Amino acid sequence: MTGVLGRLSRRRRPPLISLLFKNRHLSTTSAAFSKLRSEYSFVAPPSLRPQPPSKDSIFQPQPESRTRKTKPPYRPPSSLDRSGPPIRSDLPFDFRFSYTENSPKVRPIGLREPKYSPFGPGRLDRVWTGVCAPAVDPKAAFAGVDGELEEKRRLMRERIQGEPLTNAERKALVERCQRHKTKRQINLGRDGLTHNMLNDIHNHWKHAEAVRIKCMGVPTVDMKNICTHLEETTFGKIINRHGGQLVLYRGRYYKPKERPVIPLMLWKPQEPVYPRLIKTTIEGLSIEETKEMRKRGLRVPALTKLAKNGYYGSLIPMIRDAFLCDELVRIDCKGLPTSDYKKLGCKLRDLVPCILVTFEKEQIVIWRGKNYKPAEGGYFLTERESFDDPDDDLSAGTHQNENTYPNQSRSDYDSGHSDDE
């Protein structure tokens, strides 16, 4: 008997889905036949039930406030996005990953990987040679191309720069770029002046006429090289330099809306294979003499210890002075990446000049050679440069003197004499 009653109770119980459907149907029908609308003319507010208002309703909805058009979010370039034609840039120089650290005079002896463009496949109309993207087609190049590109670069820079700045204008711009005035700054690190850094400089020039650049690491050995490439590739002008800190001016006739097209490199290209810096035997010495010199060089007291990401502008004069007394110089590079002190050795070999002995134990040991002659002339820049125009100050002072004291000579004004005396 209990089993039969249990089966009947289970049969009479409706399933859960049908109950939910019936409840929903009852709620909708009850809302449709509610007395609120017929007796009280109730209309739900738009926030609860958005619908076009009826004409017979008493409460009219408030007009919606005007919404500002939001700027679409920044979409970084992708190597998978191949929509549209390839980017064309009229900049009259070759595109390199680094303009200060890759010398076009030193050609690699091989490539570590196939020639794959760091701009992404099909995103740039220039071919990638494994080292650079040339401004002209290498197959169609001829003897006069380099001269034409250099002339075009000079004319573009002169058109943007215009008349030179006066001393007062230069000092005002330099003052605005100091640390206590602005935090805007571009850091130039161990890779030197990279291609994407050109785009960063133009982005800073949209908001200010000049930008502060802080140089650190290996490139600071040759600050003249950095200054030259900065002015040639950006068409700007350096108006102040103190150690590794530069102020780069954009020019009088620079227009941010007419800035050049600079395609971004999506990744760092693979480093080509260059000749070895340290050879088995030093030129002019035997194997035994080379081994003995390397052992002796590691025992020489260190000339200086280089800090990571430091300023090395005074390293070349120190080495040249040390070569007047000793034929071997050791530089302590502990804590520096291997690529950093190898780049340093390559720069020292060409700029001092000297002969590289060894890189063992994170040390740079260099030899001055048998027929060493001290370098002559001031090739390297001083610690701080003065960009003031002496003619400008002189003319301004003379003009002020003539206007203030028309009947008085400059010598009398400087000595303190006057006509009343």
C-alpha positions in Angstrom: 0.0 0.0 0.0 2.8 2.4 0.8 4.5 1.6 -2.4 1.4 2.4 -4.5 1.0 5.7 -2.7 4.6 6.6 -3.2 4.3 5.9 -7.0 1.2 8.1 -7.2 2.8 10.9 -5.3 5.8 10.8 -7.7 3.5 10.8 -10.7 1.5 13.8 -9.5 4.7 15.9 -8.7 5.4 18.1 -11.8 8.9 18.4 -13.1 11.1 21.4 -12.1 11.3 22.8 -15.6 7.5 23.0 -16.0 7.2 24.7 -12.6 9.7 27.4 -13.6 7.9 27.9 -16.9 4.5 28.3 -15.1 5.9 30.7 -12.6 7.5 32.8 -15.3 4.3 32.7 -17.3 2.2 33.8 -14.3 4.6 36.6 -13.5 4.5 38.0 -17.0 0.7 37.8 -17.2 0.3 39.3 -13.8 2.5 42.2 -14.9 0.6 42.6 -18.1 -2.8 42.7 -16.4 -1.6 44.8 -13.4 -4.0 47.5 -12.1 -1.1 50.0 -11.7 -1.1 51.0 -15.3 -4.9 51.3 -15.7 -5.7 53.0 -12.4 -2.5 55.0 -11.6 -1.0 55.5 -15.1 2.3 54.1 -13.8 5.2 53.9 -16.2 8.4 52.2 -15.2 11.5 54.5 -15.3 13.9 54.0 -18.2 16.6 52.7 -15.9 14.4 49.7 -14.9 12.8 49.0 -18.1 14.3 50.9 -21.1 11.5 51.4 -23.7 10.2 54.3 -25.8 7.9 56.5 -23.7 4.2 56.4 -24.5 2.3 59.6 -25.4 -0.3 59.2 -22.7 2.2 58.8 -19.9 2.4 61.6 -17.3 6.0 61.3 -16.4 8.2 62.1 -19.4 11.8 60.7 -19.2 14.6 63.2 -18.9 16.7 63.7 -22.1 19.9 61.7 -22.1 23.1 63.8 -21.5 25.5 64.0 -24.4 28.2 61.5 -24.1 31.8 62.4 -25.1 33.3 60.4 -27.9 35.9 58.2 -26.3 39.2 57.8 -28.1 39.8 54.3 -29.3 42.4 52.4 -27.3 45.9 52.3 -28.6 46.5 49.2 -30.7 50.2 48.3 -30.9 51.5 47.1 -34.2 51.5 43.4 -34.7 53.4 41.2 -37.1 50.2 39.3 -37.8 48.5 42.4 -39.1 49.2 42.6 -42.8 46.2 44.7 -43.8 46.9 47.6 -46.1 49.9 48.5 -48.1 53.4 48.5 -46.6 54.6 51.6 -44.7 56.6 54.1 -46.7 59.1 56.4 -45.1 61.0 59.2 -46.9 63.7 59.6 -44.2 67.0 59.9 -46.2 69.1 57.4 -44.2 69.3 53.7 -43.7 67.2 52.1 -40.9 69.4 50.4 -38.3 68.6 49.0 -34.9 71.3 51.2 -33.4 72.8 54.2 -35.1 75.7 54.8 -32.7 76.8 51.2 -32.0 76.6 49.7 -35.5 79.2 51.1 -37.8 78.5 50.8 -41.6 82.3 50.6 -42.2 82.6 47.2 -40.3 80.9 44.6 -42.4 79.8 41.2 -40.8 81.3 38.0 -42.0 78.0 36.1 -41.7 74.5 36.1 -40.3 73.2 34.0 -37.4 69.8 33.6 -39.0 68.0 34.3 -42.3 67.3 37.8 -43.3 64.0 38.4 -41.4 62.8 42.0 -41.1 62.4 43.2 -37.5 59.6 45.5 -38.8 57.4 42.4 -39.5 56.7 40.7 -42.8 55.3 43.0 -45.4 55.0 46.1 -43.1 57.8 48.2 -44.7 58.6 48.9 -48.3 62.4 48.6 -47.6 64.3 45.4 -47.8 66.2 44.1 -44.7 69.8 43.1 -45.5 70.4 41.5 -42.1 72.2 44.7 -40.9 70.0 47.6 -42.1 67.1 48.6 -44.3 68.7 50.8 -46.9 67.1 54.0 -48.1 67.5 52.9 -51.7 67.2 49.6 -53.4 70.7 48.0 -53.2 70.3 46.6 -56.7 69.5 49.9 -58.3 72.0 52.0 -56.3 74.7 54.0 -58.1 77.7 56.1 -57.1 75.9 59.4 -56.5 73.2 58.1 -54.2 75.1 58.7 -50.9 75.9 62.3 -51.8 72.3 63.0 -52.8 70.9 61.5 -49.6 73.4 63.6 -47.5 72.4 66.8 -49.4 68.7 66.0 -48.9 69.3 65.4 -45.2 71.1 68.7 -44.9 68.4 70.7 -46.6 65.7 69.1 -44.5 67.5 70.0 -41.3 68.2 73.6 -42.4 64.5 74.1 -43.3 63.3 72.8 -39.9 65.9 74.6 -37.8 65.6 78.1 -39.3 67.6 80.9 -37.6 69.9 80.0 -34.8 68.7 80.6 -31.2 69.8 83.6 -29.3 71.5 83.1 -26.0 68.4 84.1 -24.0 66.2 81.7 -25.9 68.7 78.9 -25.5 69.0 79.5 -21.7 65.2 79.6 -21.3 64.8 76.3 -23.1 67.6 74.6 -21.1 66.0 75.9 -17.9 62.7 74.3 -18.8 64.3 70.9 -19.3 66.0 70.8 -15.9 65.1 68.1 -13.4 63.3 70.5 -11.0 61.1 71.7 -13.9 60.0 68.5 -15.7 60.3 64.8 -15.4 60.2 64.2 -19.2 63.4 62.3 -20.1 64.7 59.8 -22.6 67.3 57.3 -21.5 69.9 56.2 -23.9 71.4 52.9 -22.7 73.8 50.2 -23.7 72.2 49.8 -27.2 72.9 53.4 -28.0 70.6 55.5 -30.2 68.0 52.9 -31.3 65.6 53.2 -34.2 62.5 53.2 -31.9 64.1 56.0 -29.8 63.6 58.3 -32.8 59.9 57.9 -32.5 60.1 58.6 -28.7 61.9 61.9 -29.4 59.3 63.0 -31.8 56.5 62.1 -29.3 58.2 64.3 -26.7 58.5 67.1 -29.2 54.7 67.2 -29.5 54.5 68.7 -26.0 57.8 70.7 -25.7 60.3 72.4 -27.9 63.2 70.5 -26.3 63.8 67.2 -24.7 66.3 66.0 -22.1 68.3 62.9 -23.0 70.4 61.0 -20.4 73.2 58.8 -21.9 74.5 55.9 -19.9 76.8 52.9 -20.5 79.0 52.0 -23.4 78.0 54.7 -25.9 79.2 57.4 -23.5 82.8 56.5 -24.4 82.4 58.5 -27.6 80.0 61.3 -26.8 80.9 63.1 -30.1 79.5 60.1 -32.0 76.2 60.3 -30.0 75.8 64.0 -30.6 76.5 63.7 -34.4 74.0 60.9 -34.9 71.3 62.5 -32.8 71.5 65.7 -34.9 71.6 63.8 -38.2 68.8 61.4 -37.6 66.3 63.6 -35.8 67.1 66.9 -37.7 67.3 68.6 -34.3 70.1 70.5 -32.5 71.9 70.0 -29.2 71.8 73.2 -27.2 73.3 72.0 -24.0 75.5 69.2 -22.8 76.8 68.4 -19.3 78.5 65.0 -19.1 76.1 62.4 -20.4 73.0 64.7 -20.2 71.9 66.4 -23.4 69.1 68.9 -24.3 67.9 68.4 -27.9 66.0 71.2 -29.6 63.5 70.5 -32.3 63.9 73.7 -34.4 61.9 76.9 -35.1 59.8 75.5 -38.0 59.1 72.0 -36.6 55.5 71.0 -37.1 54.3 68.0 -35.1 51.6 67.2 -37.6 54.2 66.9 -40.4 56.6 64.7 -38.5 58.3 62.0 -40.5 56.9 58.5 -40.7 59.1 56.2 -38.5 58.0 52.6 -38.6 58.6 50.7 -35.3 60.8 47.7 -35.0 58.7 44.9 -33.4 61.8 43.1 -32.0 65.5 43.4 -31.8 67.2 41.8 -34.8 69.7 39.1 -34.4 73.3 40.2 -34.0 75.4 39.4 -37.1 78.7 37.5 -36.9 81.7 39.9 -36.8 85.4 39.1 -36.8 87.0 38.0 -33.5 88.4 40.8 -31.3 91.0 38.7 -29.5 93.3 36.7 -31.8 95.4 33.7 -30.8 98.6 35.7 -31.2 99.2 39.4 -31.1 100.6 40.8 -34.3 104.4 41.0 -34.1 104.7 38.6 -31.1 105.1 34.9 -30.7 102.8 32.5 -29.0 104.9 32.5 -25.8 105.3 36.2 -25.7 101.5 36.6 -26.1 100.8 34.2 -23.2 103.3 36.0 -21.0 101.8 39.4 -21.8 98.3 38.2 -21.0 99.5 36.9 -17.6 101.4 40.1 -16.9 98.4 42.2 -18.0 96.1 40.5 -15.4 98.6 41.3 -12.6 98.8 45.0 -13.5 97.0 47.3 -11.0 93.6 48.3 -12.4 93.4 51.8 -13.9 89.8 52.2 -12.9 86.7 50.1 -12.1 83.7 50.7 -14.4 80.2 50.9 -12.9 77.2 49.4 -14.6 75.3 52.0 -16.7 77.8 54.6 -15.7 79.3 57.6 -17.6 82.6 56.7 -19.3 83.4 60.0 -21.0 86.7 60.4 -19.3 88.0 56.8 -20.0 89.9 57.6 -23.2 92.0 60.5 -21.7 92.8 58.3 -18.7 94.1 55.5 -20.9 96.2 57.9 -23.1 97.8 59.4 -20.0 98.5 55.9 -18.5 100.2 54.8 -21.8 102.8 57.6 -21.2 104.1 55.6 -18.2 103.1 51.9 -18.8 102.7 49.8 -21.9 99.9 47.7 -20.4 96.6 49.0 -18.9 93.9 46.9 -17.1 90.3 48.0 -16.7 88.1 46.2 -14.1 84.7 45.4 -15.6 83.3 43.1 -12.9 79.5 43.2 -12.8 79.2 44.4 -16.5 77.5 42.1 -19.1 79.8 40.3 -21.4 78.6 42.2 -24.4 79.2 45.5 -22.7 83.0 45.1 -22.1 83.4 43.6 -25.5 81.9 46.6 -27.1 84.1 48.8 -24.9 87.2 46.9 -26.1 86.2 47.4 -29.7 85.7 51.2 -29.1 89.0 51.5 -27.2 90.9 49.7 -30.0 89.7 52.3 -32.6 89.7 55.4 -30.5 92.8 55.3 -28.3 94.2 53.5 -30.5 95.5 50.3 -28.8 95.8 46.5 -29.2 93.4 44.2 -27.3 95.2 41.6 -25.2 92.5 39.7 -23.3 89.0 39.8 -21.8 89.6 37.1 -19.2 88.2 37.3 -15.6 85.9 40.2 -16.7 88.9 42.4 -17.3 90.0 44.5 -20.3 93.7 44.4 -20.9 95.1 46.6 -23.7 98.7 47.1 -25.0 99.9 50.3 -26.5 102.1 48.5 -29.1 105.7 48.8 -30.0 105.7 52.1 -31.9 103.3 54.0 -29.8 102.9 57.8 -30.4 100.7 59.9 -28.1 97.6 61.3 -29.9 97.6 64.9 -30.7 94.7 67.3 -30.8 91.5 67.5 -28.7 89.3 65.0 -30.5 87.0 64.3 -27.5 84.5 66.7 -26.1 85.0 68.4 -22.7 82.9 67.6 -19.7 80.7 70.6 -20.2 80.2 72.5 -23.5 79.2 76.1 -23.9 76.7 76.8 -26.7 76.5 80.5 -26.2 77.2 82.8 -29.1 79.8 85.4 -28.1 78.8 87.7 -31.0 75.2 87.7 -29.7 76.2 88.8 -26.2 78.6 91.4 -27.6 76.0 92.9 -30.0 73.3 92.9 -27.3 75.6 94.7 -24.8 76.7 97.2 -27.4 73.1 97.9 -28.5 72.0 98.4 -24.9 75.0 100.7 -24.2 74.3 102.8 -27.3 70.6 103.2 -26.4 71.2 104.0 -22.8 74.2 106.2 -23.1 74.3 107.6 -26.6 77.1 110.2 -25.9 79.3 107.9 -23.8 81.9 105.4 -25.0 82.0 101.8 -23.8 85.4 102.2 -22.2 84.1 105.1 -20.1 81.0 103.1 -19.1 83.1 100.1 -18.0 85.5 102.2 -16.0 82.7 104.0 -14.2 83.3 107.6 -15.5 80.5 109.9 -16.5 80.1 113.4 -17.9 79.0 114.8 -14.6 82.3 114.2 -13.0 
